[in-house]
């Protein structure tokens, strides 16, 4: 069953969520700008399934593929594959992996690393965030070191079950414990913005509109 919060959070945009979280006193929740969407027109939001790994150029190819397919098997439907690979040399998502996750109901991926087979993933519609592209894959070169553990992307700590929300403007991490409150406040903030917009378009001075609604 799809979590109804995905639809509600997905109706918001990252800028308003950021402003709500800033007002609530949160810090270090915006992912670094090096991580960008393959499909800027898509919004990706949902709970994080976290993965960490390391470069190992002496790894056995069979061992790396066995470990990789094990990760694919463990990733939960209705979650976002969220990876800190600790290398930008290798692609952390490609055609067959994306198709497998998509078929299993995984919402998308967020990689502090590279992606390959971009044209196929675009056709598939698997929402993907990455730093860059490379044809080099993980076979014989990379192994996971942890699953469903706390990871760091830039200065943002992402715990298993924390939520991510990303659109064309960027991506933020939302603590699971504060998710419902942040959703409610973000929806309310957008409604207030609509009032400000309506007032300004009706001729109200921007400063007066701000003073009346406390939002701009």
C-alpha positions as CSV (number, residue, x, y, z in Angstrom):
1,X,0.0,0.0,0.0
2,X,1.3,3.4,-0.9
3,X,2.0,5.7,2.0
4,X,-0.4,8.6,1.7
5,X,2.2,10.9,3.0
6,X,4.2,10.5,-0.2
7,X,1.4,12.2,-2.2
8,X,0.9,14.9,0.4
9,X,4.6,15.7,0.6
10,X,4.9,15.4,-3.1
11,X,2.4,18.2,-3.6
12,X,4.8,20.6,-1.9
13,X,7.9,22.0,-3.4
14,X,11.4,21.9,-1.9
15,X,11.7,25.6,-1.3
16,X,8.7,25.8,1.0
17,X,9.8,22.6,2.9
18,X,13.3,24.2,3.3
19,X,11.8,27.4,4.7
20,X,9.5,25.5,7.1
21,X,12.4,23.4,8.4
22,X,14.7,26.5,8.8
23,X,12.0,28.2,10.8
24,X,11.6,25.1,13.0
25,X,15.3,25.3,13.8
26,X,16.6,22.4,11.7
27,X,20.2,22.7,10.3
28,X,22.3,20.7,7.8
29,X,19.4,19.1,5.9
30,X,20.0,20.3,2.3
31,X,21.9,17.9,0.1
32,X,25.0,19.3,-1.7
33,X,24.3,20.8,-5.1
34,X,26.6,18.3,-6.8
35,X,23.7,15.9,-6.6
36,X,21.2,16.7,-9.3
37,X,18.1,15.0,-10.9
38,X,18.4,13.1,-14.1
39,X,14.7,14.1,-14.7
40,X,14.3,17.7,-13.4
41,X,10.6,17.6,-14.1
42,X,10.1,14.8,-11.6
43,X,9.6,15.2,-7.8
44,X,11.0,12.4,-5.7
45,X,10.0,11.9,-2.1
46,X,9.8,9.1,0.3
47,X,11.7,7.2,3.1
48,X,15.4,6.5,2.6
49,X,16.8,3.0,2.3
50,X,20.5,3.7,3.1
51,X,23.6,2.0,1.6
52,X,27.3,2.6,2.2
53,X,30.3,1.0,0.5
54,X,33.9,1.3,-0.5
55,X,36.2,1.0,-3.5
56,X,38.1,-2.3,-3.6
57,X,40.0,-2.8,-6.9
58,X,41.1,-6.3,-5.8
59,X,37.6,-7.6,-5.1
60,X,36.5,-10.8,-6.9
61,X,34.0,-10.0,-9.6
62,X,31.6,-12.8,-8.5
63,X,31.8,-11.4,-4.9
64,X,30.9,-7.9,-6.0
65,X,28.0,-9.1,-8.1
66,X,26.7,-11.4,-5.3
67,X,26.9,-8.5,-2.8
68,X,25.2,-6.1,-5.3
69,X,22.3,-8.4,-6.1
70,X,21.9,-8.9,-2.4
71,X,21.4,-5.1,-2.0
72,X,18.8,-5.1,-4.7
73,X,16.9,-7.9,-2.9
74,X,17.0,-6.1,0.4
75,X,15.7,-2.7,-0.9
76,X,12.2,-2.1,0.3
77,X,9.2,-1.1,-1.9
78,X,8.0,2.4,-1.3
79,X,11.6,3.6,-0.4
80,X,14.4,5.5,-2.0
81,X,17.7,3.8,-2.7
82,X,20.1,6.2,-1.0
83,X,23.8,5.5,-1.4
84,X,27.1,6.8,-0.1
85,X,29.6,4.8,-2.2
86,X,32.7,6.8,-1.2
87,X,33.8,6.9,-4.8
88,X,32.9,8.9,-7.9
89,X,34.9,6.6,-10.2
90,X,32.1,4.0,-10.7
91,X,28.5,4.0,-11.6
92,X,26.2,3.1,-8.7
93,X,23.1,2.6,-10.8
94,X,22.5,1.2,-14.3
95,X,19.9,-0.3,-16.6
96,X,19.3,-3.7,-15.1
97,X,19.5,-2.5,-11.5
98,X,17.1,0.4,-12.1
99,X,14.7,-1.9,-13.8
100,X,14.9,-4.4,-11.0
101,X,14.2,-1.8,-8.3
102,X,11.5,-0.1,-10.3
103,X,9.7,-3.5,-10.7
104,X,10.0,-4.1,-7.0
105,X,8.2,-0.8,-6.2
106,X,11.3,1.3,-5.2
107,X,10.6,5.0,-5.8
108,X,13.9,6.1,-7.1
109,X,17.6,6.5,-6.2
110,X,19.8,9.2,-4.7
111,X,23.5,8.6,-5.3
112,X,26.5,10.6,-4.0
113,X,28.1,9.1,-7.1
114,X,27.7,8.2,-10.7
115,X,25.0,6.7,-12.9
116,X,25.1,5.0,-16.3
117,X,22.7,3.8,-18.9
118,X,21.0,7.2,-18.6
119,X,18.9,6.9,-21.8
120,X,17.4,3.7,-20.6
121,X,16.6,5.0,-17.2
122,X,15.0,8.1,-18.7
123,X,12.7,5.8,-20.8
124,X,12.0,3.7,-17.7
125,X,11.0,6.7,-15.6
126,X,13.0,5.6,-12.6
127,X,13.5,8.9,-10.7
128,X,17.3,9.2,-10.3
129,X,19.6,11.7,-8.6
130,X,23.3,11.5,-9.1
131,X,26.5,13.6,-9.3
132,X,27.6,12.6,-12.9
133,X,27.7,9.8,-15.4
134,X,30.3,7.2,-16.2
135,X,30.2,3.8,-18.1
136,X,32.4,2.2,-15.5
137,X,30.5,-0.3,-13.2
138,X,31.2,-1.9,-9.8
139,X,32.2,-5.3,-11.0
140,X,35.4,-6.4,-9.3
141,X,35.9,-2.9,-7.9
142,X,33.3,-2.1,-5.2
143,X,31.7,-3.7,-2.1
144,X,29.0,-2.6,0.3
145,X,30.0,-2.1,3.9
146,X,26.6,-1.3,5.4
147,X,22.8,-1.3,4.8
148,X,20.1,0.5,6.7
149,X,22.7,2.5,8.7
150,X,23.3,6.2,9.2
151,X,25.2,7.7,6.3
152,X,26.6,11.2,5.5
153,X,26.1,13.0,2.2
154,X,28.0,16.3,2.4
155,X,27.1,17.6,5.9
156,X,23.7,15.9,5.9
157,X,23.2,12.9,8.1
158,X,20.6,10.5,6.7
159,X,19.2,7.8,9.0
160,X,17.2,4.8,7.8
161,X,13.6,5.9,7.5
162,X,14.3,9.6,7.2
163,X,12.5,11.1,4.3
164,X,13.9,12.8,1.2
165,X,12.2,15.4,-1.0
166,X,13.7,16.6,-4.2
167,X,12.7,18.6,-7.2
168,X,14.3,20.8,-9.8
169,X,15.6,23.2,-7.0
170,X,17.4,20.5,-4.9
171,X,16.8,17.9,-2.2
172,X,16.3,18.0,1.5
173,X,16.3,15.4,4.2
174,X,13.4,15.3,6.6
175,X,13.7,13.6,10.0
176,X,11.2,10.8,10.3
177,X,10.1,12.1,13.8
178,X,9.1,15.5,12.4
179,X,7.6,14.4,9.0
180,X,3.9,14.9,9.8
181,X,4.5,18.3,11.3
182,X,6.6,19.4,8.4
183,X,4.1,18.2,5.9
184,X,1.3,20.1,7.6
185,X,3.3,23.3,8.0
186,X,4.5,23.2,4.3
187,X,0.9,22.8,3.0
188,X,-0.2,25.7,5.3
189,X,2.8,27.8,4.1
190,X,1.8,27.3,0.4
191,X,-1.7,28.3,1.2
192,X,-0.4,31.5,2.8
193,X,1.8,32.2,-0.2
194,X,-1.2,31.9,-2.4
195,X,-2.9,34.6,-0.3
196,X,0.2,36.9,-0.7
197,X,0.2,36.3,-4.4
198,X,-3.4,37.1,-4.8
199,X,-3.1,40.3,-2.8
200,X,-0.1,41.5,-4.8
201,X,-1.8,40.7,-8.1
202,X,-4.7,42.7,-6.8
203,X,-2.5,45.7,-6.3
204,X,-1.5,45.4,-2.6
205,X,2.0,46.7,-1.9
206,X,4.5,43.8,-1.4
207,X,5.6,45.2,1.9
208,X,2.0,45.5,3.1
209,X,1.3,42.0,2.0
210,X,4.3,40.7,3.9
211,X,3.2,42.6,7.0
212,X,-0.3,41.2,6.8
213,X,0.5,37.6,6.1
214,X,4.1,37.3,7.6
215,X,5.2,35.5,4.4
216,X,6.9,36.4,1.2
